[in-house]
Amino acid sequence: KMPALALGTWKAATGLVGDAVKEALKLGYRHIDCADIYDNEEEVGKALRECFDDGVLKREDLFLTSKLWCSNYAPELVRPALEKQLKRLNVEYLDLYLMHWPVVKTPEGGFLSLEELPLSKTFEAMKECMDAGLVKNIGVSNFTTKKIRDIIDETGITPAVNQVERHPYLQQPELLEFCEKSGVHVTAYSPLGSGKPEMLEDETIREVAKKHDASPAQVLLSWAMTTGSVAAKSTDPDRLAQNLAAADVTLDEDDLKRIEEMDKHRRYVDGSFWVKKGSPYTMENLWDGE
């Protein structure tokens, strides 16, 4: 079973992320969210090895997620990429392996369109890694309803998880409903937003936090956990403990209704970095108008 709160490691600085992982596991975190592209898996792996060796926890008590980067989507590159990640992370298997974005790059840095290399081909190669015992579950990240439906139709395999940006300013009710119906678990990333406008300063969030004697961050994490799980990054020990305590904040119907009214379809991570000269990707075909 996937623990509702994961320690996220995106943008976690090298030199800090290892200590954050060790501190988090000592506090009781049991889910770590990594990715090839975060460029810190080696440090995470070193911290995991120390925690396993020191008896902080056993490998089977940890839920470890990582992501396959877009330049390794050619089917023959999937397993070698995964094996490198396992080596860096010091583990024999991952609990969850995700396709990071619905975008295909070549190892040389160019782009391929989804017609040239369908995402389903990559997903089938990931399924082979699952059959080989290298990963327990496979899923996707930043996928729209349409793209998940295509994967299911073309492979007959339902992704275990879709990890997407989700918070009160970007609630994505249609995607959430589709995933629930299809048996796809939703994990929220950037649950506190990422840049301006500052969600932590939002009047509604502050009022709900005050009512529950909680911090604005705890309210946002608790909200994300009402519909699935959440990956939250911190390298600060106090903040790590506060985030873990968000599970004890119970929002009532009134809070949920107020938060529901905050939706403004605001994407902080809008994928615009994929839309460049020579790229077949547009904001339209990336998000399918969703």
Order of alpha helices (4+ residues) and beta strands (2+ residues): beta-alpha-beta-alpha-beta-alpha-beta-beta-beta-alpha-beta-alpha-beta-alpha-beta-alpha-alpha-beta-alpha-alpha-alpha
